[in-house]
């Protein structure tokens, strides 16, 4: 990236980045590349991040945010998940505290809150998704905190379909094939979910 920005003078845009991979020099390089929005994925509360082996704290997130603002990045996009195995009400309150802290510091941010989806080849792949009521309540609680400039979320039914597709076997493939032949539509899926 340094070659692209410093030697070739190109604008460069980077996707969502790991908080623990960002230092002031990298953030400065991202800003020199023309990017004005920095996207990071705190994912959950500090307690759950620690349990999942993520190597960064809320203080690290605030440091990255402040470093970004200091070099001209004027907006953060933050990705969070709700419904993680082991998540409790205190974890959601912890996330709200972090978001409130960012707001008090004048750091503008957009918030994307999505259901946790089990993925294959991960330690949590066989654990169930949280039920709809829990996911909806936690999304609502984060939305109601109103610390953000923009808020987005992912449809629960789409999340369940994504989990089915990512964890499913040949039987799921056969079901999808049969559904395509019979004209099974989304409306029917929603009625049966």
C-alpha positions as CSV (number, residue, x, y, z in Angstrom):
1,X,0.0,0.0,0.0
2,X,2.9,2.3,0.7
3,X,4.2,1.8,-2.8
4,X,0.7,2.5,-4.3
5,X,0.2,5.6,-2.3
6,X,3.7,7.1,-1.9
7,X,5.3,6.0,-5.2
8,X,2.4,5.8,-7.6
9,X,0.3,8.5,-6.0
10,X,-2.9,6.3,-6.2
11,X,-5.9,6.5,-4.1
12,X,-6.5,3.3,-2.2
13,X,-9.5,2.0,-0.3
14,X,-9.2,-0.8,2.2
15,X,-12.1,-3.1,3.5
16,X,-12.9,-3.8,7.1
17,X,-9.7,-4.2,9.1
18,X,-8.8,-5.9,12.3
19,X,-8.4,-3.5,15.2
20,X,-5.3,-5.2,16.5
21,X,-3.6,-4.8,13.1
22,X,-3.9,-1.0,13.1
23,X,-1.3,1.4,14.4
24,X,-0.9,5.1,13.8
25,X,1.4,4.7,10.8
26,X,-1.0,2.3,9.0
27,X,-3.9,4.6,9.7
28,X,-1.9,7.6,8.4
29,X,-1.1,5.6,5.2
30,X,-4.8,4.8,4.8
31,X,-5.7,8.5,5.1
32,X,-2.9,9.5,2.6
33,X,-4.5,6.9,0.2
34,X,-7.6,9.1,0.2
35,X,-9.9,7.0,2.5
36,X,-12.2,9.0,4.8
37,X,-14.1,6.1,6.4
38,X,-12.4,3.5,8.4
39,X,-14.2,0.2,8.9
40,X,-13.5,-2.0,11.8
41,X,-15.2,-5.0,13.4
42,X,-15.3,-4.9,17.2
43,X,-17.9,-7.7,16.9
44,X,-19.1,-7.7,20.5
45,X,-18.2,-6.8,24.1
46,X,-14.7,-6.9,25.3
47,X,-15.6,-9.9,27.5
48,X,-16.8,-11.9,24.5
49,X,-13.9,-10.8,22.3
50,X,-11.5,-12.1,25.0
51,X,-13.4,-15.4,25.1
52,X,-13.2,-15.7,21.3
53,X,-9.4,-15.0,21.4
54,X,-9.6,-11.5,19.8
55,X,-6.6,-9.6,20.9
56,X,-8.0,-6.1,21.4
57,X,-9.8,-4.1,24.1
58,X,-12.3,-1.2,24.1
59,X,-9.4,1.1,24.8
60,X,-7.7,-0.2,21.6
61,X,-10.8,0.6,19.6
62,X,-10.9,4.1,21.1
63,X,-7.2,4.6,20.3
64,X,-7.7,3.5,16.7
65,X,-10.7,5.8,16.4
66,X,-8.8,8.8,17.8
67,X,-5.8,8.1,15.6
68,X,-8.1,7.9,12.6
69,X,-9.7,11.3,13.4
70,X,-6.3,12.9,14.0
71,X,-5.2,12.1,10.4
72,X,-8.4,13.2,8.7
73,X,-10.5,10.1,8.6
74,X,-13.8,11.6,9.6
75,X,-16.0,8.6,10.0
76,X,-15.9,5.0,11.4
77,X,-18.1,2.1,10.4
78,X,-18.4,-0.5,13.1
79,X,-19.6,-4.0,12.7
80,X,-21.2,-5.8,15.6
81,X,-22.9,-9.2,16.0
82,X,-25.7,-10.1,18.4
83,X,-26.8,-13.5,19.5
84,X,-23.3,-14.9,20.0
85,X,-23.1,-18.1,22.2
86,X,-22.6,-17.0,25.8
87,X,-23.8,-13.4,25.1
88,X,-25.8,-11.8,28.0
89,X,-27.5,-8.5,28.6
90,X,-24.3,-7.1,30.2
91,X,-22.5,-7.7,26.9
92,X,-25.0,-5.5,25.0
93,X,-24.7,-2.8,27.7
94,X,-20.9,-3.0,27.4
95,X,-21.2,-2.4,23.6
96,X,-23.5,0.6,24.3
97,X,-20.9,2.0,26.8
98,X,-18.2,1.8,24.1
99,X,-20.4,3.5,21.5
100,X,-21.4,6.2,24.0
101,X,-17.7,6.7,24.8
102,X,-17.0,7.2,21.0
103,X,-19.9,9.6,20.7
104,X,-18.7,11.7,23.8
105,X,-15.3,12.0,22.1
106,X,-17.0,13.4,19.0
107,X,-16.2,10.4,16.8
108,X,-18.8,10.0,14.1
109,X,-19.7,6.4,13.4
110,X,-22.1,4.2,11.5
111,X,-23.3,1.0,13.2
112,X,-24.0,-2.3,11.5
113,X,-25.5,-4.9,13.9
114,X,-26.1,-8.4,12.6
115,X,-27.1,-11.8,13.9
116,X,-24.3,-14.1,14.7
117,X,-24.2,-16.9,12.0
118,X,-22.4,-20.2,12.7
119,X,-19.7,-20.8,10.0
120,X,-18.1,-24.1,9.1
121,X,-14.6,-24.9,10.3
122,X,-14.9,-22.6,13.3
123,X,-15.0,-23.6,17.0
124,X,-18.7,-22.5,17.2
125,X,-20.0,-24.1,14.0
126,X,-22.4,-26.5,15.7
127,X,-23.8,-24.1,18.3
128,X,-27.3,-22.9,17.5
129,X,-28.2,-19.4,16.5
130,X,-30.1,-17.3,19.1
131,X,-33.8,-17.2,18.8
132,X,-35.5,-14.4,16.9
133,X,-36.8,-12.7,20.0
134,X,-33.3,-12.4,21.5
135,X,-31.8,-11.1,18.3
136,X,-34.6,-8.6,17.7
137,X,-34.4,-7.3,21.3
138,X,-30.6,-6.8,21.2
139,X,-30.7,-5.1,17.8
140,X,-33.5,-2.8,19.1
141,X,-31.4,-2.0,22.3
142,X,-28.4,-1.0,20.2
143,X,-30.6,1.0,17.7
144,X,-32.2,2.8,20.7
145,X,-28.8,3.9,22.0
146,X,-28.7,6.4,19.2
147,X,-25.0,7.0,19.3
148,X,-24.6,6.6,15.5
149,X,-25.1,8.6,12.3
150,X,-26.4,5.6,10.4
151,X,-27.7,2.2,11.5
152,X,-28.1,-1.0,9.5
153,X,-29.0,-4.6,10.3
154,X,-29.2,-8.0,8.5
155,X,-32.6,-9.7,8.2
156,X,-32.9,-12.7,10.5
157,X,-34.4,-15.0,7.9
158,X,-31.5,-14.2,5.5
159,X,-29.1,-15.0,8.4
160,X,-30.8,-18.4,9.0
161,X,-30.6,-19.2,5.3
162,X,-27.0,-18.2,5.2
163,X,-26.3,-20.6,8.2
164,X,-28.2,-23.4,6.4
165,X,-26.2,-22.9,3.2
166,X,-22.8,-22.6,5.0
167,X,-23.4,-25.6,7.2
168,X,-25.6,-27.7,5.0
169,X,-24.7,-30.9,3.3
170,X,-25.8,-32.6,0.0
171,X,-29.4,-32.9,1.4
172,X,-29.6,-29.1,1.6
173,X,-28.2,-28.9,-1.9
174,X,-30.9,-31.3,-3.1
175,X,-33.6,-29.3,-1.3
176,X,-32.5,-26.1,-3.0
177,X,-32.5,-27.9,-6.3
178,X,-36.0,-29.3,-5.8
179,X,-37.3,-25.9,-4.6
180,X,-36.0,-24.3,-7.8
181,X,-37.9,-26.9,-9.9
182,X,-41.1,-26.5,-8.0
183,X,-41.2,-22.8,-7.8
184,X,-40.8,-22.6,-4.0
185,X,-40.6,-19.0,-3.3
186,X,-39.4,-16.8,-0.4
187,X,-43.0,-16.2,0.8
188,X,-43.4,-19.9,1.5
189,X,-40.0,-20.0,3.3
190,X,-41.0,-17.1,5.5
191,X,-44.3,-18.8,6.4
192,X,-42.4,-22.0,7.4
193,X,-39.5,-20.3,9.3
